[in-house]
Amino acid sequence: MAVNEELLEILVCPKCKGAIYLNQAKDGLVCEKCRLIYEIRDDIPVMLIDEAKPFAR
């Protein structure tokens, strides 16, 4: 089971409140502005700033 599409439409980055999107591997949510990836564990997005991982463009 994947993350609910309706949930993805309303989620925002907890740090900047900006838009996020599902990455290609479908295992994380990406915030381009903050350059962070919020991991998805057991089909649940972990939207904690301290748990987010940085990424390079």
PDBQT receptor file of N, H, CA, C and O in Angstrom, charges set to zero:
ATOM      1  N   MET A   1       0.835  -1.184   0.000  1.00  0.00    +0.000 N 
ATOM      2  CA  MET A   1       0.000   0.000   0.000  1.00  0.00    +0.000 C 
ATOM      3  C   MET A   1       0.877   1.243   0.000  1.00  0.00    +0.000 C 
ATOM      4  O   MET A   1       1.823   1.336   0.782  1.00  0.00    +0.000 OA
ATOM      5  N   ALA A   2       0.578   2.175  -0.850  1.00  0.00    +0.000 N 
ATOM      6  H   ALA A   2      -0.191   2.100  -1.486  1.00  0.00    +0.000 HD
ATOM      7  CA  ALA A   2       1.362   3.405  -0.970  1.00  0.00    +0.000 C 
ATOM      8  C   ALA A   2       0.716   4.521  -0.161  1.00  0.00    +0.000 C 
ATOM      9  O   ALA A   2      -0.387   4.381   0.367  1.00  0.00    +0.000 OA
ATOM     10  N   VAL A   3       1.438   5.629  -0.082  1.00  0.00    +0.000 N 
ATOM     11  H   VAL A   3       2.334   5.743  -0.511  1.00  0.00    +0.000 HD
ATOM     12  CA  VAL A   3       0.914   6.801   0.616  1.00  0.00    +0.000 C 
ATOM     13  C   VAL A   3      -0.313   7.307  -0.141  1.00  0.00    +0.000 C 
ATOM     14  O   VAL A   3      -0.301   7.392  -1.369  1.00  0.00    +0.000 OA
ATOM     15  N   ASN A   4      -1.350   7.637   0.583  1.00  0.00    +0.000 N 
ATOM     16  H   ASN A   4      -1.360   7.568   1.581  1.00  0.00    +0.000 HD
ATOM     17  CA  ASN A   4      -2.603   8.106   0.019  1.00  0.00    +0.000 C 
ATOM     18  C   ASN A   4      -2.383   9.387  -0.790  1.00  0.00    +0.000 C 
ATOM     19  O   ASN A   4      -1.753  10.327  -0.306  1.00  0.00    +0.000 OA
ATOM     20  N   GLU A   5      -2.903   9.424  -2.028  1.00  0.00    +0.000 N 
ATOM     21  H   GLU A   5      -3.415   8.661  -2.421  1.00  0.00    +0.000 HD
ATOM     22  CA  GLU A   5      -2.744  10.586  -2.902  1.00  0.00    +0.000 C 
ATOM     23  C   GLU A   5      -3.369  11.847  -2.302  1.00  0.00    +0.000 C 
ATOM     24  O   GLU A   5      -2.820  12.940  -2.445  1.00  0.00    +0.000 OA
ATOM     25  N   GLU A   6      -4.507  11.700  -1.636  1.00  0.00    +0.000 N 
ATOM     26  H   GLU A   6      -4.952  10.812  -1.520  1.00  0.00    +0.000 HD
ATOM     27  CA  GLU A   6      -5.155  12.850  -1.004  1.00  0.00    +0.000 C 
ATOM     28  C   GLU A   6      -4.287  13.429   0.105  1.00  0.00    +0.000 C 
ATOM     29  O   GLU A   6      -4.248  14.643   0.301  1.00  0.00    +0.000 OA
ATOM     30  N   LEU A   7      -3.594  12.563   0.824  1.00  0.00    +0.000 N 
ATOM     31  H   LEU A   7      -3.625  11.576   0.665  1.00  0.00    +0.000 HD
ATOM     32  CA  LEU A   7      -2.688  13.014   1.873  1.00  0.00    +0.000 C 
ATOM     33  C   LEU A   7      -1.526  13.796   1.263  1.00  0.00    +0.000 C 
ATOM     34  O   LEU A   7      -1.142  14.844   1.781  1.00  0.00    +0.000 OA
ATOM     35  N   LEU A   8      -0.969  13.292   0.170  1.00  0.00    +0.000 N 
ATOM     36  H   LEU A   8      -1.280  12.440  -0.251  1.00  0.00    +0.000 HD
ATOM     37  CA  LEU A   8       0.145  13.973  -0.490  1.00  0.00    +0.000 C 
ATOM     38  C   LEU A   8      -0.239  15.371  -0.954  1.00  0.00    +0.000 C 
ATOM     39  O   LEU A   8       0.599  16.273  -0.961  1.00  0.00    +0.000 OA
ATOM     40  N   GLU A   9      -1.490  15.559  -1.339  1.00  0.00    +0.000 N 
ATOM     41  H   GLU A   9      -2.170  14.826  -1.334  1.00  0.00    +0.000 HD
ATOM     42  CA  GLU A   9      -1.944  16.863  -1.818  1.00  0.00    +0.000 C 
ATOM     43  C   GLU A   9      -1.993  17.915  -0.714  1.00  0.00    +0.000 C 
ATOM     44  O   GLU A   9      -1.836  19.104  -0.991  1.00  0.00    +0.000 OA
ATOM     45  N   ILE A  10      -2.210  17.494   0.539  1.00  0.00    +0.000 N 
ATOM     46  H   ILE A  10      -2.338  16.528   0.764  1.00  0.00    +0.000 HD
ATOM     47  CA  ILE A  10      -2.339  18.479   1.614  1.00  0.00    +0.000 C 
ATOM     48  C   ILE A  10      -1.082  18.626   2.469  1.00  0.00    +0.000 C 
ATOM     49  O   ILE A  10      -0.962  19.592   3.223  1.00  0.00    +0.000 OA
ATOM     50  N   LEU A  11      -0.144  17.683   2.364  1.00  0.00    +0.000 N 
ATOM     51  H   LEU A  11      -0.242  16.898   1.752  1.00  0.00    +0.000 HD
ATOM     52  CA  LEU A  11       1.080  17.776   3.154  1.00  0.00    +0.000 C 
ATOM     53  C   LEU A  11       1.975  18.899   2.653  1.00  0.00    +0.000 C 
ATOM     54  O   LEU A  11       2.072  19.143   1.450  1.00  0.00    +0.000 OA
ATOM     55  N   VAL A  12       2.629  19.579   3.589  1.00  0.00    +0.000 N 
ATOM     56  H   VAL A  12       2.550  19.381   4.566  1.00  0.00    +0.000 HD
ATOM     57  CA  VAL A  12       3.623  20.598   3.269  1.00  0.00    +0.000 C 
ATOM     58  C   VAL A  12       4.859  20.335   4.123  1.00  0.00    +0.000 C 
ATOM     59  O   VAL A  12       4.810  19.574   5.089  1.00  0.00    +0.000 OA
ATOM     60  N   CYS A  13       5.940  20.959   3.761  1.00  0.00    +0.000 N 
ATOM     61  H   CYS A  13       5.980  21.576   2.976  1.00  0.00    +0.000 HD
ATOM     62  CA  CYS A  13       7.179  20.836   4.532  1.00  0.00    +0.000 C 
ATOM     63  C   CYS A  13       6.948  21.448   5.916  1.00  0.00    +0.000 C 
ATOM     64  O   CYS A  13       6.497  22.589   6.011  1.00  0.00    +0.000 OA
ATOM     65  N   PRO A  14       7.248  20.713   6.986  1.00  0.00    +0.000 N 
ATOM     66  CA  PRO A  14       7.051  21.256   8.328  1.00  0.00    +0.000 C 
ATOM     67  C   PRO A  14       8.017  22.393   8.675  1.00  0.00    +0.000 C 
ATOM     68  O   PRO A  14       7.760  23.168   9.596  1.00  0.00    +0.000 OA
ATOM     69  N   LYS A  15       9.111  22.488   7.948  1.00  0.00    +0.000 N 
ATOM     70  H   LYS A  15       9.319  21.858   7.199  1.00  0.00    +0.000 HD
ATOM     71  CA  LYS A  15      10.101  23.525   8.243  1.00  0.00    +0.000 C 
ATOM     72  C   LYS A  15       9.731  24.856   7.598  1.00  0.00    +0.000 C 
ATOM     73  O   LYS A  15       9.724  25.887   8.271  1.00  0.00    +0.000 OA
ATOM     74  N   CYS A  16       9.422  24.847   6.301  1.00  0.00    +0.000 N 
ATOM     75  H   CYS A  16       9.427  24.009   5.754  1.00  0.00    +0.000 HD
ATOM     76  CA  CYS A  16       9.162  26.102   5.585  1.00  0.00    +0.000 C 
ATOM     77  C   CYS A  16       7.712  26.269   5.149  1.00  0.00    +0.000 C 
ATOM     78  O   CYS A  16       7.324  27.326   4.652  1.00  0.00    +0.000 OA
ATOM     79  N   LYS A  17       6.918  25.224   5.337  1.00  0.00    +0.000 N 
ATOM     80  H   LYS A  17       7.233  24.365   5.741  1.00  0.00    +0.000 HD
ATOM     81  CA  LYS A  17       5.505  25.202   4.920  1.00  0.00    +0.000 C 
ATOM     82  C   LYS A  17       5.351  25.260   3.397  1.00  0.00    +0.000 C 
ATOM     83  O   LYS A  17       4.291  25.619   2.884  1.00  0.00    +0.000 OA
ATOM     84  N   GLY A  18       6.418  24.904   2.685  1.00  0.00    +0.000 N 
ATOM     85  H   GLY A  18       7.279  24.612   3.101  1.00  0.00    +0.000 HD
ATOM     86  CA  GLY A  18       6.399  24.893   1.226  1.00  0.00    +0.000 C 
ATOM     87  C   GLY A  18       5.937  23.561   0.666  1.00  0.00    +0.000 C 
ATOM     88  O   GLY A  18       5.684  22.604   1.398  1.00  0.00    +0.000 OA
ATOM     89  N   ALA A  19       5.837  23.528  -0.643  1.00  0.00    +0.000 N 
ATOM     90  H   ALA A  19       6.043  24.305  -1.238  1.00  0.00    +0.000 HD
ATOM     91  CA  ALA A  19       5.381  22.328  -1.349  1.00  0.00    +0.000 C 
ATOM     92  C   ALA A  19       6.415  21.206  -1.253  1.00  0.00    +0.000 C 
ATOM     93  O   ALA A  19       7.621  21.450  -1.235  1.00  0.00    +0.000 OA
ATOM     94  N   ILE A  20       5.913  19.979  -1.192  1.00  0.00    +0.000 N 
ATOM     95  H   ILE A  20       4.933  19.781  -1.206  1.00  0.00    +0.000 HD
ATOM     96  CA  ILE A  20       6.764  18.784  -1.216  1.00  0.00    +0.000 C 
ATOM     97  C   ILE A  20       6.217  17.832  -2.270  1.00  0.00    +0.000 C 
ATOM     98  O   ILE A  20       5.058  17.926  -2.674  1.00  0.00    +0.000 OA
ATOM     99  N   TYR A  21       7.073  16.917  -2.706  1.00  0.00    +0.000 N 
ATOM    100  H   TYR A  21       8.014  16.841  -2.378  1.00  0.00    +0.000 HD
ATOM    101  CA  TYR A  21       6.639  15.933  -3.699  1.00  0.00    +0.000 C 
ATOM    102  C   TYR A  21       7.301  14.597  -3.414  1.00  0.00    +0.000 C 
ATOM    103  O   TYR A  21       8.332  14.526  -2.745  1.00  0.00    +0.000 OA
ATOM    104  N   LEU A  22       6.695  13.549  -3.930  1.00  0.00    +0.000 N 
ATOM    105  H   LEU A  22       5.858  13.607  -4.474  1.00  0.00    +0.000 HD
ATOM    106  CA  LEU A  22       7.188  12.191  -3.776  1.00  0.00    +0.000 C 
ATOM    107  C   LEU A  22       8.402  11.998  -4.679  1.00  0.00    +0.000 C 
ATOM    108  O   LEU A  22       8.353  12.340  -5.860  1.00  0.00    +0.000 OA
ATOM    109  N   ASN A  23       9.492  11.452  -4.134  1.00  0.00    +0.000 N 
ATOM    110  H   ASN A  23       9.532  11.174  -3.174  1.00  0.00    +0.000 HD
ATOM    111  CA  ASN A  23      10.682  11.233  -4.954  1.00  0.00    +0.000 C 
ATOM    112  C   ASN A  23      10.475  10.063  -5.916  1.00  0.00    +0.000 C 
ATOM    113  O   ASN A  23       9.479   9.346  -5.817  1.00  0.00    +0.000 OA
ATOM    114  N   GLN A  24      11.402   9.871  -6.836  1.00  0.00    +0.000 N 
ATOM    115  H   GLN A  24      12.211  10.454  -6.917  1.00  0.00    +0.000 HD
ATOM    116  CA  GLN A  24      11.269   8.832  -7.855  1.00  0.00    +0.000 C 
ATOM    117  C   GLN A  24      11.220   7.430  -7.260  1.00  0.00    +0.000 C 
ATOM    118  O   GLN A  24      10.507   6.565  -7.767  1.00  0.00    +0.000 OA
ATOM    119  N   ALA A  25      11.968   7.203  -6.198  1.00  0.00    +0.000 N 
ATOM    120  H   ALA A  25      12.548   7.906  -5.786  1.00  0.00    +0.000 HD
ATOM    121  CA  ALA A  25      11.992   5.889  -5.556  1.00  0.00    +0.000 C 
ATOM    122  C   ALA A  25      10.730   5.642  -4.721  1.00  0.00    +0.000 C 
ATOM    123  O   ALA A  25      10.488   4.525  -4.264  1.00  0.00    +0.000 OA
ATOM    124  N   LYS A  26       9.941   6.683  -4.532  1.00  0.00    +0.000 N 
ATOM    125  H   LYS A  26      10.137   7.590  -4.903  1.00  0.00    +0.000 HD
ATOM    126  CA  LYS A  26       8.691   6.627  -3.755  1.00  0.00    +0.000 C 
ATOM    127  C   LYS A  26       8.927   6.182  -2.310  1.00  0.00    +0.000 C 
ATOM    128  O   LYS A  26       8.093   5.511  -1.703  1.00  0.00    +0.000 OA
ATOM    129  N   ASP A  27      10.097   6.579  -1.775  1.00  0.00    +0.000 N 
ATOM    130  H   ASP A  27      10.775   7.125  -2.268  1.00  0.00    +0.000 HD
ATOM    131  CA  ASP A  27      10.393   6.253  -0.379  1.00  0.00    +0.000 C 
ATOM    132  C   ASP A  27      10.647   7.499   0.455  1.00  0.00    +0.000 C 
ATOM    133  O   ASP A  27      11.116   7.406   1.590  1.00  0.00    +0.000 OA
ATOM    134  N   GLY A  28      10.336   8.678  -0.110  1.00  0.00    +0.000 N 
ATOM    135  H   GLY A  28       9.955   8.753  -1.031  1.00  0.00    +0.000 HD
ATOM    136  CA  GLY A  28      10.532   9.912   0.627  1.00  0.00    +0.000 C 
ATOM    137  C   GLY A  28       9.818  11.078  -0.021  1.00  0.00    +0.000 C 
ATOM    138  O   GLY A  28       9.483  11.046  -1.205  1.00  0.00    +0.000 OA
ATOM    139  N   LEU A  29       9.590  12.116   0.781  1.00  0.00    +0.000 N 
ATOM    140  H   LEU A  29       9.862  12.142   1.743  1.00  0.00    +0.000 HD
ATOM    141  CA  LEU A  29       8.979  13.350   0.308  1.00  0.00    +0.000 C 
ATOM    142  C   LEU A  29      10.048  14.426   0.295  1.00  0.00    +0.000 C 
ATOM    143  O   LEU A  29      10.766  14.605   1.279  1.00  0.00    +0.000 OA
ATOM    144  N   VAL A  30      10.158  15.142  -0.815  1.00  0.00    +0.000 N 
ATOM    145  H   VAL A  30       9.575  14.996  -1.614  1.00  0.00    +0.000 HD
ATOM    146  CA  VAL A  30      11.236  16.092  -1.037  1.00  0.00    +0.000 C 
ATOM    147  C   VAL A  30      10.733  17.525  -0.922  1.00  0.00    +0.000 C 
ATOM    148  O   VAL A  30       9.692  17.881  -1.473  1.00  0.00    +0.000 OA
ATOM    149  N   CYS A  31      11.499  18.345  -0.189  1.00  0.00    +0.000 N 
ATOM    150  H   CYS A  31      12.345  18.056   0.258  1.00  0.00    +0.000 HD
ATOM    151  CA  CYS A  31      11.285  19.786  -0.170  1.00  0.00    +0.000 C 
ATOM    152  C   CYS A  31      12.485  20.414  -0.857  1.00  0.00    +0.000 C 
ATOM    153  O   CYS A  31      13.599  20.382  -0.333  1.00  0.00    +0.000 OA
ATOM    154  N   GLU A  32      12.255  20.982  -2.031  1.00  0.00    +0.000 N 
ATOM    155  H   GLU A  32      11.350  21.008  -2.457  1.00  0.00    +0.000 HD
ATOM    156  CA  GLU A  32      13.344  21.600  -2.798  1.00  0.00    +0.000 C 
ATOM    157  C   GLU A  32      13.915  22.818  -2.060  1.00  0.00    +0.000 C 
ATOM    158  O   GLU A  32      15.129  23.023  -2.045  1.00  0.00    +0.000 OA
ATOM    159  N   LYS A  33      13.052  23.610  -1.459  1.00  0.00    +0.000 N 
ATOM    160  H   LYS A  33      12.066  23.443  -1.471  1.00  0.00    +0.000 HD
ATOM    161  CA  LYS A  33      13.482  24.844  -0.801  1.00  0.00    +0.000 C 
ATOM    162  C   LYS A  33      14.435  24.561   0.363  1.00  0.00    +0.000 C 
ATOM    163  O   LYS A  33      15.480  25.200   0.485  1.00  0.00    +0.000 OA
ATOM    164  N   CYS A  34      14.073  23.605   1.210  1.00  0.00    +0.000 N 
ATOM    165  H   CYS A  34      13.224  23.086   1.111  1.00  0.00    +0.000 HD
ATOM    166  CA  CYS A  34      14.893  23.264   2.384  1.00  0.00    +0.000 C 
ATOM    167  C   CYS A  34      15.980  22.238   2.060  1.00  0.00    +0.000 C 
ATOM    168  O   CYS A  34      16.890  22.014   2.859  1.00  0.00    +0.000 OA
ATOM    169  N   ARG A  35      15.880  21.619   0.886  1.00  0.00    +0.000 N 
ATOM    170  H   ARG A  35      15.141  21.801   0.237  1.00  0.00    +0.000 HD
ATOM    171  CA  ARG A  35      16.796  20.570   0.453  1.00  0.00    +0.000 C 
ATOM    172  C   ARG A  35      16.804  19.403   1.436  1.00  0.00    +0.000 C 
ATOM    173  O   ARG A  35      17.857  18.915   1.847  1.00  0.00    +0.000 OA
ATOM    174  N   LEU A  36      15.583  18.969   1.801  1.00  0.00    +0.000 N 
ATOM    175  H   LEU A  36      14.728  19.365   1.467  1.00  0.00    +0.000 HD
ATOM    176  CA  LEU A  36      15.409  17.873   2.743  1.00  0.00    +0.000 C 
ATOM    177  C   LEU A  36      14.520  16.788   2.149  1.00  0.00    +0.000 C 
ATOM    178  O   LEU A  36      13.655  17.047   1.313  1.00  0.00    +0.000 OA
ATOM    179  N   ILE A  37      14.763  15.568   2.608  1.00  0.00    +0.000 N 
ATOM    180  H   ILE A  37      15.466  15.357   3.288  1.00  0.00    +0.000 HD
ATOM    181  CA  ILE A  37      13.907  14.434   2.257  1.00  0.00    +0.000 C 
ATOM    182  C   ILE A  37      13.318  13.887   3.551  1.00  0.00    +0.000 C 
ATOM    183  O   ILE A  37      14.038  13.566   4.496  1.00  0.00    +0.000 OA
ATOM    184  N   TYR A  38      11.993  13.789   3.568  1.00  0.00    +0.000 N 
ATOM    185  H   TYR A  38      11.408  14.050   2.799  1.00  0.00    +0.000 HD
ATOM    186  CA  TYR A  38      11.285  13.204   4.695  1.00  0.00    +0.000 C 
ATOM    187  C   TYR A  38      10.969  11.757   4.324  1.00  0.00    +0.000 C 
ATOM    188  O   TYR A  38      10.222  11.493   3.382  1.00  0.00    +0.000 OA
ATOM    189  N   GLU A  39      11.546  10.834   5.074  1.00  0.00    +0.000 N 
ATOM    190  H   GLU A  39      12.153  11.049   5.839  1.00  0.00    +0.000 HD
ATOM    191  CA  GLU A  39      11.423   9.407   4.781  1.00  0.00    +0.000 C 
ATOM    192  C   GLU A  39       9.992   8.909   4.959  1.00  0.00    +0.000 C 
ATOM    193  O   GLU A  39       9.238   9.420   5.788  1.00  0.00    +0.000 OA
ATOM    194  N   ILE A  40       9.633   7.897   4.161  1.00  0.00    +0.000 N 
ATOM    195  H   ILE A  40      10.245   7.482   3.488  1.00  0.00    +0.000 HD
ATOM    196  CA  ILE A  40       8.352   7.218   4.311  1.00  0.00    +0.000 C 
ATOM    197  C   ILE A  40       8.638   5.832   4.861  1.00  0.00    +0.000 C 
ATOM    198  O   ILE A  40       9.344   5.038   4.239  1.00  0.00    +0.000 OA
ATOM    199  N   ARG A  41       8.079   5.546   6.041  1.00  0.00    +0.000 N 
ATOM    200  H   ARG A  41       7.505   6.190   6.546  1.00  0.00    +0.000 HD
ATOM    201  CA  ARG A  41       8.277   4.239   6.689  1.00  0.00    +0.000 C 
ATOM    202  C   ARG A  41       6.926   3.556   6.846  1.00  0.00    +0.000 C 
ATOM    203  O   ARG A  41       5.996   4.135   7.408  1.00  0.00    +0.000 OA
ATOM    204  N   ASP A  42       6.818   2.351   6.362  1.00  0.00    +0.000 N 
ATOM    205  H   ASP A  42       7.574   1.880   5.905  1.00  0.00    +0.000 HD
ATOM    206  CA  ASP A  42       5.570   1.578   6.459  1.00  0.00    +0.000 C 
ATOM    207  C   ASP A  42       4.386   2.381   5.932  1.00  0.00    +0.000 C 
ATOM    208  O   ASP A  42       3.309   2.396   6.528  1.00  0.00    +0.000 OA
ATOM    209  N   ASP A  43       4.611   3.052   4.796  1.00  0.00    +0.000 N 
ATOM    210  H   ASP A  43       5.486   3.040   4.312  1.00  0.00    +0.000 HD
ATOM    211  CA  ASP A  43       3.590   3.860   4.125  1.00  0.00    +0.000 C 
ATOM    212  C   ASP A  43       3.147   5.083   4.923  1.00  0.00    +0.000 C 
ATOM    213  O   ASP A  43       2.085   5.643   4.650  1.00  0.00    +0.000 OA
ATOM    214  N   ILE A  44       3.944   5.503   5.903  1.00  0.00    +0.000 N 
ATOM    215  H   ILE A  44       4.806   5.047   6.125  1.00  0.00    +0.000 HD
ATOM    216  CA  ILE A  44       3.625   6.686   6.708  1.00  0.00    +0.000 C 
ATOM    217  C   ILE A  44       4.777   7.689   6.584  1.00  0.00    +0.000 C 
ATOM    218  O   ILE A  44       5.914   7.372   6.934  1.00  0.00    +0.000 OA
ATOM    219  N   PRO A  45       4.487   8.899   6.087  1.00  0.00    +0.000 N 
ATOM    220  CA  PRO A  45       5.537   9.920   6.005  1.00  0.00    +0.000 C 
ATOM    221  C   PRO A  45       5.971  10.362   7.409  1.00  0.00    +0.000 C 
ATOM    222  O   PRO A  45       5.136  10.657   8.265  1.00  0.00    +0.000 OA
ATOM    223  N   VAL A  46       7.267  10.399   7.624  1.00  0.00    +0.000 N 
ATOM    224  H   VAL A  46       7.945  10.159   6.930  1.00  0.00    +0.000 HD
ATOM    225  CA  VAL A  46       7.819  10.869   8.896  1.00  0.00    +0.000 C 
ATOM    226  C   VAL A  46       8.145  12.348   8.705  1.00  0.00    +0.000 C 
ATOM    227  O   VAL A  46       9.203  12.702   8.185  1.00  0.00    +0.000 OA
ATOM    228  N   MET A  47       7.222  13.201   9.133  1.00  0.00    +0.000 N 
ATOM    229  H   MET A  47       6.363  12.914   9.556  1.00  0.00    +0.000 HD
ATOM    230  CA  MET A  47       7.321  14.634   8.874  1.00  0.00    +0.000 C 
ATOM    231  C   MET A  47       7.934  15.383  10.058  1.00  0.00    +0.000 C 
ATOM    232  O   MET A  47       7.419  16.420  10.478  1.00  0.00    +0.000 OA
ATOM    233  N   LEU A  48       9.028  14.856  10.587  1.00  0.00    +0.000 N 
ATOM    234  H   LEU A  48       9.446  14.014  10.245  1.00  0.00    +0.000 HD
ATOM    235  CA  LEU A  48       9.753  15.487  11.680  1.00  0.00    +0.000 C 
ATOM    236  C   LEU A  48      11.027  16.107  11.128  1.00  0.00    +0.000 C 
ATOM    237  O   LEU A  48      11.812  15.436  10.458  1.00  0.00    +0.000 OA
ATOM    238  N   ILE A  49      11.228  17.383  11.409  1.00  0.00    +0.000 N 
ATOM    239  H   ILE A  49      10.590  17.928  11.952  1.00  0.00    +0.000 HD
ATOM    240  CA  ILE A  49      12.397  18.095  10.875  1.00  0.00    +0.000 C 
ATOM    241  C   ILE A  49      13.690  17.408  11.310  1.00  0.00    +0.000 C 
ATOM    242  O   ILE A  49      14.617  17.278  10.511  1.00  0.00    +0.000 OA
ATOM    243  N   ASP A  50      13.761  16.975  12.546  1.00  0.00    +0.000 N 
ATOM    244  H   ASP A  50      13.008  17.081  13.195  1.00  0.00    +0.000 HD
ATOM    245  CA  ASP A  50      14.979  16.322  13.063  1.00  0.00    +0.000 C 
ATOM    246  C   ASP A  50      15.259  14.975  12.396  1.00  0.00    +0.000 C 
ATOM    247  O   ASP A  50      16.397  14.506  12.412  1.00  0.00    +0.000 OA
ATOM    248  N   GLU A  51      14.250  14.358  11.819  1.00  0.00    +0.000 N 
ATOM    249  H   GLU A  51      13.326  14.740  11.806  1.00  0.00    +0.000 HD
ATOM    250  CA  GLU A  51      14.396  13.059  11.157  1.00  0.00    +0.000 C 
ATOM    251  C   GLU A  51      14.691  13.192   9.652  1.00  0.00    +0.000 C 
ATOM    252  O   GLU A  51      15.075  12.218   9.004  1.00  0.00    +0.000 OA
ATOM    253  N   ALA A  52      14.509  14.393   9.109  1.00  0.00    +0.000 N 
ATOM    254  H   ALA A  52      14.197  15.184   9.635  1.00  0.00    +0.000 HD
ATOM    255  CA  ALA A  52      14.714  14.620   7.677  1.00  0.00    +0.000 C 
ATOM    256  C   ALA A  52      16.191  14.501   7.318  1.00  0.00    +0.000 C 
ATOM    257  O   ALA A  52      17.067  14.745   8.148  1.00  0.00    +0.000 OA
ATOM    258  N   LYS A  53      16.453  14.123   6.072  1.00  0.00    +0.000 N 
ATOM    259  H   LYS A  53      15.742  13.924   5.398  1.00  0.00    +0.000 HD
ATOM    260  CA  LYS A  53      17.824  13.970   5.605  1.00  0.00    +0.000 C 
ATOM    261  C   LYS A  53      18.099  14.968   4.488  1.00  0.00    +0.000 C 
ATOM    262  O   LYS A  53      17.248  15.186   3.626  1.00  0.00    +0.000 OA
ATOM    263  N   PRO A  54      19.288  15.578   4.499  1.00  0.00    +0.000 N 
ATOM    264  CA  PRO A  54      19.633  16.522   3.419  1.00  0.00    +0.000 C 
ATOM    265  C   PRO A  54      19.870  15.792   2.098  1.00  0.00    +0.000 C 
ATOM    266  O   PRO A  54      20.235  14.616   2.079  1.00  0.00    +0.000 OA
ATOM    267  N   PHE A  55      19.659  16.505   1.005  1.00  0.00    +0.000 N 
ATOM    268  H   PHE A  55      19.363  17.460   1.021  1.00  0.00    +0.000 HD
ATOM    269  CA  PHE A  55      19.950  15.929  -0.304  1.00  0.00    +0.000 C 
ATOM    270  C   PHE A  55      20.625  16.983  -1.179  1.00  0.00    +0.000 C 
ATOM    271  O   PHE A  55      20.484  18.187  -0.965  1.00  0.00    +0.000 OA
ATOM    272  N   ALA A  56      21.352  16.492  -2.161  1.00  0.00    +0.000 N 
ATOM    273  H   ALA A  56      21.466  15.514  -2.336  1.00  0.00    +0.000 HD
ATOM    274  CA  ALA A  56      22.015  17.375  -3.123  1.00  0.00    +0.000 C 
ATOM    275  C   ALA A  56      21.213  17.329  -4.426  1.00  0.00    +0.000 C 
ATOM    276  O   ALA A  56      20.695  16.280  -4.808  1.00  0.00    +0.000 OA
ATOM    277  N   ARG A  57      21.120  18.450  -5.085  1.00  0.00    +0.000 N 
ATOM    278  H   ARG A  57      21.541  19.302  -4.774  1.00  0.00    +0.000 HD
ATOM    279  CA  ARG A  57      20.344  18.508  -6.333  1.00  0.00    +0.000 C 
ATOM    280  C   ARG A  57      21.096  17.925  -7.474  1.00  0.00    +0.000 C 
ATOM    281  O   ARG A  57      20.589  17.894  -8.596  1.00  0.00    +0.000 OA
TER     282      ARG A  57
